[in-house]
Amino acid sequence: MARFTFRLPDIGEGIAEAEIVAWHVAVGDRVEEDQNIADMMTDKATVEMESPVSGTVVELAGEVGDQVAIGAGLVVIETDADAGTDEVTAAPPSAEQAEVAEQYEAENPGVEEVVETPRPLDPPAAPATAETRPADAAGEGPRPVAGDGATGRPSSANGRVAHVLASPAVRARAADLGVDLAAVKTDGDRVRHADLDAYLRYGSGQGYAAPRASRARADEEVRVIGMRRRIAENMAASKRAIPHFTYVEEIDVTALEDLRADLNAQRGERPKLTMLPLMIVAICRTLPAFPMLNARYDDEAGVVTRHGRVHLGMATQTDAGLTVPVIRDAQDRNVWQLATEIGRLAAAARANRLKPDEMGGGTITLTSLGPLGGIATTPVINRPEVAIVGPNRIVERPVFRGDAIVRAKLMNLSISCDHRVVDGFDAASYVQALKRMLETPVLLFAD
């Protein structure tokens, strides 16, 4: 028997370490050649690690959430071969990677992590009975229970209340209010809304129904790993390094929404248009006059690169967290092509199937909460970009147009910028250019 050490290969340019986000094998499992054994996450993508040999797993590098350096041992497999031990699957790591690997192995000697199991919920207390209820304030002994004459409904021979008759609507309302229908007095054969109203005003003794107490829940500890860890690290680095400022303007999108409705009515087999493709066209058409916004800032080298092409990041919510796939050369696509690409990238992001070149290299980002968007947002810049644009929720309000009051669809547009690169005047001027184009949507298609 021989032991084969599968070392983490170099899975991306400039990557020094990767995070374990999933194990597909355990110690003692039999694995076959090319079988997926682990998922490793870098800053750019999640990569599947496949076993180069067949055998039995005898050691794993760590737990989900641990970082493993490039060149460090990931899995040890006992094979049937008689070859020497400690084989590797990748070219020897660079000096930098070797140093990181040595430091990793020195700092991670296989210490087990103990996670405390949350204490289960206490069982609910048994309902009070006539014998166990405390005396009332007047000292008159236990209050009568439902069915003893308090509600006018008969009790059975064993003291239990006969079935309470009520419509589903009354039952649902009583459940929402935390009212026991057996305690509601009625002159008829069933409890009605009027009886429930009377109970809420007078019969409860408080003038209202006491709200149901929320059941206590056990504390829960959630490890910050995988995508959530990357988001936390990136957002913290962005706020530490970038002096943000946000500018918000109100835009009348009535004409733009009418245009979108007309286009959708004639779309045929093409995807349905949302506001985003139209917004991207407007962004791309206005950016050439404001090159300082379509840029990336290398603060270590002290260099700002103003890009001639628009590689637009599209913030997308997934089950794992927020990710930002990139629409390449957005300036060369029409609204239908943009709608198709938005749908494709969003589906790939939610299925965790984005390729590395679909997640990096953005020059400006668009983020939208759709119908959940509030009055205004202050989006965080996707470093090393210098600007992020965020449309907010569309609302209908009356506005003055000349001497007339008309109904209009209004939307606030937010932009956050890196104040080291973009001045407030430049950001405001850019948003005003966007405003003119979105309020006169024929300009989106003008030469």
C-alpha positions as CSV (number, residue, x, y, z in Angstrom):
1,M,0.0,0.0,0.0
2,A,1.1,3.6,-0.7
3,R,0.0,6.9,0.5
4,F,-0.7,9.7,-2.0
5,T,-0.8,13.3,-0.9
6,F,-3.0,15.4,-3.1
7,R,-1.7,19.0,-2.7
8,L,-3.8,22.0,-3.6
9,P,-2.8,23.0,-7.1
10,D,-2.4,26.6,-8.4
11,I,-6.1,27.3,-9.3
12,G,-5.8,30.9,-10.4
13,E,-3.3,33.6,-11.2
14,G,-2.1,35.4,-8.0
15,I,-4.1,33.1,-5.7
16,A,-2.1,32.1,-2.6
17,E,-4.8,30.2,-0.7
18,A,-8.4,28.9,-1.1
19,E,-11.2,28.2,1.3
20,I,-12.8,24.8,1.8
21,V,-16.5,25.3,1.1
22,A,-17.6,21.7,0.8
23,W,-16.2,18.2,1.3
24,H,-17.6,15.4,-0.9
25,V,-15.7,12.7,0.9
26,A,-14.9,11.7,4.5
27,V,-12.1,9.7,6.1
28,G,-12.5,6.1,5.3
29,D,-14.4,6.7,2.0
30,R,-13.4,4.9,-1.2
31,V,-12.7,7.4,-4.0
32,E,-12.2,6.8,-7.7
33,E,-10.0,8.6,-10.1
34,D,-11.5,11.9,-11.3
35,Q,-14.1,11.8,-8.5
36,N,-15.0,15.2,-7.1
37,I,-13.6,15.3,-3.5
38,A,-13.9,19.0,-2.5
39,D,-15.1,22.5,-3.6
40,M,-12.6,25.3,-3.0
41,M,-13.4,29.0,-3.2
42,T,-11.0,31.7,-4.2
43,D,-11.6,35.4,-4.6
44,K,-13.0,34.8,-8.1
45,A,-14.7,31.4,-8.3
46,T,-15.6,28.1,-6.7
47,V,-13.5,25.3,-8.2
48,E,-14.1,21.5,-7.9
49,M,-11.1,19.4,-6.9
50,E,-11.0,16.0,-8.5
51,S,-9.0,13.0,-7.2
52,P,-6.1,12.1,-9.5
53,V,-6.0,8.5,-8.1
54,S,-8.2,5.8,-6.7
55,G,-8.0,4.6,-3.1
56,T,-9.2,5.2,0.4
57,V,-9.2,8.6,2.1
58,V,-7.1,8.6,5.3
59,E,-6.6,12.3,6.0
60,L,-8.4,15.6,5.2
61,A,-6.8,19.0,5.5
62,G,-9.4,20.7,7.6
63,E,-13.1,21.6,8.1
64,V,-15.4,23.6,5.9
65,G,-14.4,27.2,6.2
66,D,-10.7,26.6,6.7
67,Q,-8.2,28.2,4.4
68,V,-5.6,26.0,2.6
69,A,-2.5,27.4,1.0
70,I,-1.5,26.6,-2.6
71,G,0.9,23.6,-2.4
72,A,-0.3,22.5,1.0
73,G,-1.7,18.9,1.4
74,L,-5.5,18.8,0.8
75,V,-6.2,15.0,1.0
76,V,-4.1,11.9,1.7
77,I,-5.3,8.8,-0.2
78,E,-4.1,5.3,0.5
79,T,-3.7,3.6,-2.9
80,D,-3.1,0.0,-4.0
81,A,0.0,1.0,-5.8
82,D,3.5,0.3,-4.6
83,A,4.8,3.7,-5.6
84,G,6.5,6.1,-3.3
85,T,4.6,8.3,-0.9
86,D,3.8,12.0,-0.9
87,E,3.2,12.5,-4.5
88,V,1.9,15.8,-5.8
89,T,-0.5,16.7,-8.6
90,A,0.7,20.1,-9.6
91,A,3.9,21.8,-10.5
92,P,6.1,22.8,-7.5
93,P,4.7,25.9,-5.9
94,S,6.5,29.2,-6.3
95,A,8.6,30.6,-3.5
96,E,5.8,32.8,-2.3
97,Q,3.3,30.0,-2.4
98,A,5.7,27.7,-0.6
99,E,6.2,30.3,2.1
100,V,2.4,30.6,2.6
101,A,2.1,26.8,2.7
102,E,4.7,26.5,5.4
103,Q,3.1,29.3,7.4
104,Y,-0.4,27.7,7.0
105,E,0.9,24.3,8.2
106,A,2.6,25.9,11.1
107,E,-0.5,27.8,12.2
108,N,-2.9,25.0,11.6
109,P,-1.7,21.9,13.5
110,G,-5.0,20.1,13.2
111,V,-6.8,21.6,16.2
112,E,-10.4,20.5,16.5
113,E,-13.1,23.0,16.7
114,V,-15.8,22.4,19.3
115,V,-19.2,23.8,18.4
116,E,-21.7,23.9,21.3
117,T,-25.1,22.4,20.4
118,P,-27.9,24.8,21.0
119,R,-30.1,24.0,23.9
120,P,-33.5,22.8,22.8
121,L,-36.6,24.8,23.4
122,D,-38.3,24.4,26.7
123,P,-41.6,22.5,26.3
124,P,-44.7,24.8,26.4
125,A,-46.4,25.1,29.7
126,A,-49.6,23.1,30.2
127,P,-52.7,25.3,29.9
128,A,-54.1,26.6,33.1
129,T,-57.3,24.9,34.4
130,A,-60.0,26.1,36.7
131,E,-58.2,24.4,39.6
132,T,-54.8,26.0,38.9
133,R,-55.8,29.5,37.8
134,P,-55.0,32.2,40.4
135,A,-57.7,34.1,42.2
136,D,-58.8,37.4,40.5
137,A,-57.9,40.8,41.9
138,A,-61.1,40.9,44.0
139,G,-60.2,37.7,45.7
140,E,-63.3,35.9,44.5
141,G,-61.5,32.7,43.6
142,P,-60.8,31.2,40.3
143,R,-62.4,32.8,37.2
144,P,-65.0,30.6,35.5
145,V,-63.8,28.7,32.6
146,A,-65.5,28.7,29.2
147,G,-68.6,26.5,29.3
148,D,-69.5,27.1,32.9
149,G,-72.0,29.7,32.1
150,A,-69.7,32.6,31.3
151,T,-70.3,32.4,27.6
152,G,-73.9,31.0,27.6
153,R,-72.7,27.8,25.9
154,P,-73.4,24.4,27.5
155,S,-70.8,22.2,29.0
156,S,-70.7,18.5,28.6
157,A,-71.0,16.1,31.6
158,N,-67.2,16.0,32.1
159,G,-66.9,19.8,32.3
160,R,-65.5,20.3,28.8
161,V,-66.9,23.1,26.6
162,A,-69.1,22.0,23.6
163,H,-67.6,22.7,20.2
164,V,-67.6,26.5,19.4
165,L,-69.3,27.3,16.2
166,A,-67.7,30.2,14.1
167,S,-67.0,31.0,10.5
168,P,-63.5,30.5,9.1
169,A,-63.0,34.2,8.9
170,V,-63.9,34.7,12.6
171,R,-61.6,31.8,13.6
172,A,-58.7,33.3,11.6
173,R,-59.3,36.7,13.2
174,A,-59.4,35.3,16.7
175,A,-56.2,33.3,16.1
176,D,-54.4,36.5,14.9
177,L,-55.6,38.3,18.0
178,G,-54.8,35.5,20.4
179,V,-58.4,35.2,21.5
180,D,-59.9,31.9,22.7
181,L,-63.3,31.7,21.1
182,A,-64.6,29.6,24.0
183,A,-64.2,32.8,26.1
184,V,-66.3,34.9,23.8
185,K,-70.0,35.4,24.9
186,T,-72.7,35.1,22.2
187,D,-76.5,35.2,22.3
188,G,-76.8,32.9,19.3
189,D,-75.5,29.5,18.4
190,R,-72.2,30.7,16.8
191,V,-69.6,33.4,17.5
192,R,-69.8,36.3,15.0
193,H,-67.5,39.3,14.3
194,A,-69.8,41.5,16.4
195,D,-69.4,39.1,19.4
196,L,-65.6,39.2,18.9
197,D,-65.7,43.0,18.8
198,A,-67.7,43.2,22.0
199,Y,-65.2,40.8,23.7
200,L,-62.3,43.0,22.6
201,R,-64.0,46.1,23.9
202,Y,-65.3,44.8,27.2
203,G,-65.3,41.1,27.7
204,S,-61.5,40.6,28.0
205,G,-61.4,42.7,31.1
206,Q,-58.6,44.9,29.5
207,G,-60.5,46.5,26.6
208,Y,-58.3,44.5,24.2
209,A,-57.0,41.0,23.6
210,A,-53.7,40.4,25.2
211,P,-51.2,39.6,22.5
212,R,-49.7,36.1,22.4
213,A,-46.3,35.9,23.8
214,S,-43.5,35.0,21.3
215,R,-42.0,31.7,21.9
216,A,-38.3,31.9,23.0
217,R,-35.8,30.5,20.5
218,A,-32.4,29.1,21.2
219,D,-29.3,31.1,20.2
220,E,-27.7,30.0,17.0
221,E,-24.1,30.4,16.0
222,V,-23.4,30.6,12.3
223,R,-19.9,30.3,10.9
224,V,-19.0,33.1,8.4
225,I,-17.6,31.0,5.6
226,G,-17.7,30.7,1.8
227,M,-19.5,33.4,-0.1
228,R,-20.6,35.2,3.1
229,R,-17.0,35.5,4.2
230,R,-15.9,36.8,0.8
231,I,-18.6,39.4,0.9
232,A,-17.7,40.5,4.5
233,E,-14.0,40.8,3.6
234,N,-14.7,42.7,0.3
235,M,-17.2,45.1,1.9
236,A,-14.9,45.8,4.9
237,A,-11.9,46.4,2.6
238,S,-14.0,48.7,0.4
239,K,-15.2,50.9,3.3
240,R,-11.8,51.0,4.9
241,A,-9.9,52.0,1.8
242,I,-12.5,54.1,-0.1
243,P,-13.9,57.5,1.1
244,H,-17.4,57.1,-0.2
245,F,-19.9,59.8,-1.0
246,T,-23.4,59.3,-2.4
247,Y,-25.5,61.6,-4.6
248,V,-29.3,61.0,-5.1
249,E,-31.5,62.6,-7.8
250,E,-35.2,62.2,-8.6
251,I,-36.0,61.1,-12.2
252,D,-39.4,61.1,-14.0
253,V,-39.5,57.7,-15.7
254,T,-43.1,57.9,-17.0
255,A,-42.1,58.1,-20.7
256,L,-39.4,55.4,-20.1
257,E,-42.0,53.0,-18.6
258,D,-44.4,53.7,-21.5
259,L,-41.6,52.8,-23.9
260,R,-40.8,49.7,-22.0
261,A,-44.4,48.6,-22.2
262,D,-44.5,49.2,-25.9
263,L,-41.3,47.2,-26.5
264,N,-42.6,44.3,-24.4
265,A,-45.8,44.3,-26.3
266,Q,-43.8,43.6,-29.5
267,R,-41.0,41.4,-28.1
268,G,-42.2,38.1,-29.6
269,E,-39.8,35.3,-28.5
270,R,-37.4,37.7,-26.9
271,P,-37.0,38.1,-23.1
272,K,-39.3,40.5,-21.3
273,L,-37.6,43.8,-20.6
274,T,-37.2,45.1,-17.1
275,M,-35.8,48.6,-16.3
276,L,-32.3,47.3,-16.1
277,P,-31.4,46.9,-19.8
278,L,-32.7,50.4,-20.5
279,M,-30.7,51.7,-17.6
280,I,-27.5,50.0,-18.9
281,V,-28.0,51.5,-22.3
282,A,-28.3,54.9,-20.7
283,I,-25.2,54.3,-18.6
284,C,-23.1,53.2,-21.5
285,R,-24.2,56.2,-23.7
286,T,-23.4,58.8,-21.1
287,L,-20.1,57.4,-19.7
288,P,-17.8,58.5,-22.6
289,A,-18.2,62.1,-21.5
290,F,-17.3,61.1,-17.9
291,P,-14.3,58.7,-18.2
292,M,-13.4,59.2,-14.5
293,L,-16.4,57.1,-13.5
294,N,-15.7,54.1,-15.8
295,A,-12.4,53.5,-14.1
296,R,-10.4,51.3,-11.7
297,Y,-8.1,52.6,-9.0
298,D,-5.0,50.7,-8.1
299,D,-4.3,52.5,-4.8
300,E,-1.1,50.6,-4.1
301,A,0.5,51.6,-7.4
302,G,-1.2,55.0,-7.4
303,V,-2.7,54.5,-10.9
304,V,-6.2,55.2,-12.2
305,T,-7.1,53.3,-15.4
306,R,-9.9,54.9,-17.3
307,H,-11.5,52.2,-19.5
308,G,-12.7,52.8,-23.0
309,R,-15.1,49.8,-22.9
310,V,-17.8,49.2,-20.3
311,H,-17.6,45.9,-18.5
312,L,-20.7,46.4,-16.3
313,G,-21.0,44.5,-13.0
314,M,-24.5,43.5,-12.1
315,A,-25.1,42.9,-8.4
316,T,-27.1,39.7,-8.1
317,Q,-28.7,38.2,-4.9
318,T,-28.2,34.5,-4.5
319,D,-28.9,32.0,-1.7
320,A,-25.2,32.2,-0.8
321,G,-25.1,36.0,-0.8
322,L,-24.5,38.9,-3.1
323,T,-22.3,38.2,-6.2
324,V,-21.4,40.5,-9.1
325,P,-21.2,38.8,-12.5
326,V,-19.9,41.1,-15.3
327,I,-21.5,41.9,-18.7
328,R,-18.6,42.2,-21.1
329,D,-18.6,45.0,-23.6
330,A,-22.0,46.2,-22.5
331,Q,-21.6,49.3,-24.8
332,D,-21.9,47.0,-27.9
333,R,-25.2,45.3,-26.9
334,N,-28.8,46.4,-27.6
335,V,-31.6,46.2,-25.0
336,W,-32.6,42.7,-26.1
337,Q,-29.1,41.3,-26.0
338,L,-28.6,42.9,-22.6
339,A,-31.9,41.4,-21.3
340,T,-30.7,37.9,-22.5
341,E,-27.3,38.3,-20.9
342,I,-28.8,39.6,-17.6
343,G,-31.0,36.5,-17.4
344,R,-28.1,34.1,-18.3
345,L,-25.7,35.5,-15.8
346,A,-28.3,35.8,-13.0
347,A,-29.2,32.1,-13.5
348,A,-25.6,31.0,-13.5
349,A,-24.9,33.0,-10.4
350,R,-27.8,31.5,-8.5
351,A,-26.7,28.0,-9.6
352,N,-23.1,28.7,-8.6
353,R,-22.0,28.1,-12.1
354,L,-20.3,31.4,-13.0
355,K,-16.9,31.1,-14.7
356,P,-13.9,33.1,-13.3
357,D,-13.9,35.4,-16.3
358,E,-17.6,36.2,-15.7
359,M,-16.9,37.5,-12.2
360,G,-13.9,39.9,-12.5
361,G,-12.7,42.8,-14.5
362,G,-15.8,45.1,-14.0
363,T,-15.3,48.8,-14.6
364,I,-18.6,50.1,-13.1
365,T,-21.4,48.3,-11.2
366,L,-25.2,48.6,-11.3
367,T,-27.2,47.4,-8.2
368,S,-30.9,47.2,-7.9
369,L,-33.3,45.9,-5.3
370,G,-36.2,45.9,-7.8
371,P,-39.6,46.4,-6.2
372,L,-38.0,46.2,-2.7
373,G,-35.9,49.3,-3.5
374,G,-36.5,52.0,-1.0
375,I,-36.6,55.8,-1.3
376,A,-32.9,56.0,-1.6
377,T,-29.8,53.8,-1.1
378,T,-26.1,54.3,-0.4
379,P,-24.5,51.4,-2.3
380,V,-21.0,50.3,-1.4
381,I,-18.4,50.5,-4.2
382,N,-17.2,47.3,-5.7
383,R,-13.4,47.8,-5.2
384,P,-11.2,48.6,-7.2
385,E,-14.0,50.3,-9.3
386,V,-14.7,53.9,-8.4
387,A,-18.5,54.2,-8.9
388,I,-21.7,52.2,-8.4
389,V,-25.2,53.2,-9.7
390,G,-28.4,52.2,-7.9
391,P,-31.9,52.8,-9.2
392,N,-34.6,52.8,-6.4
393,R,-38.3,51.9,-6.3
394,I,-40.6,53.6,-8.8
395,V,-43.6,55.3,-7.3
396,E,-46.6,57.2,-8.7
397,R,-47.2,60.7,-7.4
398,P,-48.9,63.9,-8.6
399,V,-46.6,66.5,-10.1
400,F,-46.9,69.9,-11.6
401,R,-46.5,70.2,-15.4
402,G,-47.1,73.8,-16.2
403,D,-50.4,74.7,-14.6
404,A,-51.7,71.1,-14.6
405,I,-51.3,68.4,-12.0
406,V,-50.6,65.0,-13.6
407,R,-49.8,61.5,-12.4
408,A,-46.1,60.6,-12.9
409,K,-43.9,57.7,-12.3
410,L,-40.9,58.8,-10.3
411,M,-37.7,57.1,-9.3
412,N,-34.7,58.2,-7.2
413,L,-31.3,57.3,-8.6
414,S,-28.3,56.9,-6.3
415,I,-24.7,56.9,-7.2
416,S,-21.8,56.2,-4.8
417,C,-18.3,57.3,-5.8
418,D,-14.7,57.1,-4.7
419,H,-13.9,60.7,-3.6
420,R,-10.2,60.1,-4.2
421,V,-10.9,59.8,-7.9
422,V,-14.4,61.4,-8.5
423,D,-15.4,64.9,-7.4
424,G,-18.9,65.7,-6.3
425,F,-19.4,68.0,-9.3
426,D,-18.5,65.2,-11.7
427,A,-20.9,62.7,-10.1
428,A,-23.7,65.2,-10.0
429,S,-23.1,66.2,-13.7
430,Y,-23.1,62.5,-14.7
431,V,-26.4,61.8,-12.9
432,Q,-27.9,64.9,-14.6
433,A,-26.8,63.5,-18.0
434,L,-28.4,60.2,-17.1
435,K,-31.6,62.0,-16.0
436,R,-31.9,63.8,-19.3
437,M,-31.5,60.5,-21.2
438,L,-34.0,58.5,-19.1
439,E,-36.6,61.3,-19.1
440,T,-36.3,61.6,-22.9
441,P,-35.9,57.9,-23.8
442,V,-35.8,58.5,-27.6
443,L,-32.2,59.5,-26.9
444,L,-31.4,55.9,-26.0
445,F,-31.8,54.9,-29.6
446,A,-30.5,58.1,-31.3
447,D,-27.2,58.1,-33.1
